[in-house]
Amino acid sequence: MDFLRDLPLDWVLVSVLCVPAYFFYAWAIFGHWENFLEALHYVATPDAWSLVRGERVDDSWATMKFGLLLVLSIATVYEVYTHFIPWISPSFAEVLAGM
């Protein structure tokens, strides 16, 4: 249970608040759930196996799009936590800092 005590609840709260942004990014990058699931499949598949099956280009493209989704999501949480929340509501930023 040390993990729960050491968990930064303010970052977790901001991560949960950003869920609509994650869905928007996924929609903008992948377009459909099938493309997102295909990207997950390629991320989980070893690169050598994709090369043997002749799907190396598709694997690289899907992996790049998935990586872009992760980078955008992490950057959104960071920007909301460090810049947007203190600008909109300084008192809420103080509450988050006290968590």
C-alpha positions as CSV (number, residue, x, y, z in Angstrom):
1,M,0.0,0.0,0.0
2,D,3.0,2.3,-0.1
3,F,2.3,2.9,-3.8
4,L,-1.0,4.5,-3.0
5,R,0.5,6.8,-0.4
6,D,3.3,7.8,-2.8
7,L,0.9,8.4,-5.7
8,P,0.7,12.0,-6.7
9,L,-3.0,12.5,-6.6
10,D,-2.9,15.9,-8.2
11,W,-1.3,14.5,-11.4
12,V,-3.8,11.6,-11.4
13,L,-6.7,14.1,-11.1
14,V,-5.4,16.2,-14.0
15,S,-4.8,13.0,-16.0
16,V,-8.5,12.0,-15.5
17,L,-9.7,15.5,-16.4
18,C,-7.8,15.3,-19.7
19,V,-9.6,12.1,-20.9
20,P,-11.7,14.0,-23.5
21,A,-8.5,15.3,-25.0
22,Y,-7.2,11.8,-25.3
23,F,-10.3,10.7,-27.2
24,F,-10.0,13.8,-29.5
25,Y,-6.4,13.0,-30.3
26,A,-7.2,9.4,-31.0
27,W,-10.0,10.4,-33.3
28,A,-7.8,12.9,-35.1
29,I,-4.9,10.5,-35.6
30,F,-6.7,7.2,-36.2
31,G,-10.1,8.1,-37.4
32,H,-11.8,4.9,-36.4
33,W,-11.5,2.4,-33.6
34,E,-10.3,-0.3,-36.0
35,N,-7.3,1.8,-36.9
36,F,-6.5,2.3,-33.3
37,L,-6.8,-1.4,-32.5
38,E,-4.6,-2.2,-35.5
39,A,-2.0,0.2,-34.2
40,L,-2.1,-1.6,-30.8
41,H,-1.7,-4.9,-32.6
42,Y,1.4,-3.6,-34.4
43,V,2.9,-2.0,-31.2
44,A,2.6,-5.4,-29.5
45,T,4.0,-7.3,-32.4
46,P,7.8,-7.6,-32.6
47,D,9.4,-5.7,-35.4
48,A,11.2,-8.8,-36.7
49,W,7.8,-10.7,-37.0
50,S,6.3,-7.8,-39.0
51,L,9.4,-7.8,-41.3
52,V,9.0,-11.5,-41.9
53,R,5.3,-11.1,-42.7
54,G,6.0,-8.2,-45.1
55,E,4.2,-5.6,-42.9
56,R,7.2,-3.6,-41.8
57,V,5.9,-0.3,-43.4
58,D,2.4,-0.7,-41.9
59,D,4.0,-1.6,-38.5
60,S,6.3,1.5,-38.5
61,W,3.4,3.8,-39.5
62,A,1.0,2.5,-36.9
63,T,3.7,2.6,-34.2
64,M,4.6,6.2,-35.1
65,K,0.9,7.2,-34.8
66,F,0.6,5.4,-31.5
67,G,3.7,7.1,-30.2
68,L,2.3,10.5,-31.3
69,L,-0.8,9.8,-29.4
70,L,1.2,9.1,-26.2
71,V,3.4,12.2,-26.6
72,L,0.3,14.4,-27.2
73,S,-1.5,12.9,-24.1
74,I,1.5,13.3,-21.8
75,A,2.2,16.9,-23.1
76,T,-1.5,17.8,-22.5
77,V,-1.4,16.6,-18.9
78,Y,1.8,18.6,-18.3
79,E,0.6,21.8,-19.9
80,V,-2.8,21.6,-18.1
81,Y,-1.1,21.0,-14.8
82,T,1.7,23.6,-15.1
83,H,0.1,26.4,-17.1
84,F,-3.6,26.1,-17.7
85,I,-4.9,25.4,-14.2
86,P,-2.9,28.2,-12.4
87,W,-4.0,30.6,-15.1
88,I,-7.7,29.7,-14.9
89,S,-8.0,29.2,-11.2
90,P,-5.1,30.0,-8.9
91,S,-7.1,28.7,-5.9
92,F,-7.6,25.3,-7.5
93,A,-3.9,25.2,-8.3
94,E,-3.2,25.7,-4.6
95,V,-5.6,22.8,-3.7
96,L,-3.8,20.6,-6.2
97,A,-0.4,21.6,-4.8
98,G,-1.6,20.6,-1.3
99,M,-2.7,17.1,-2.3
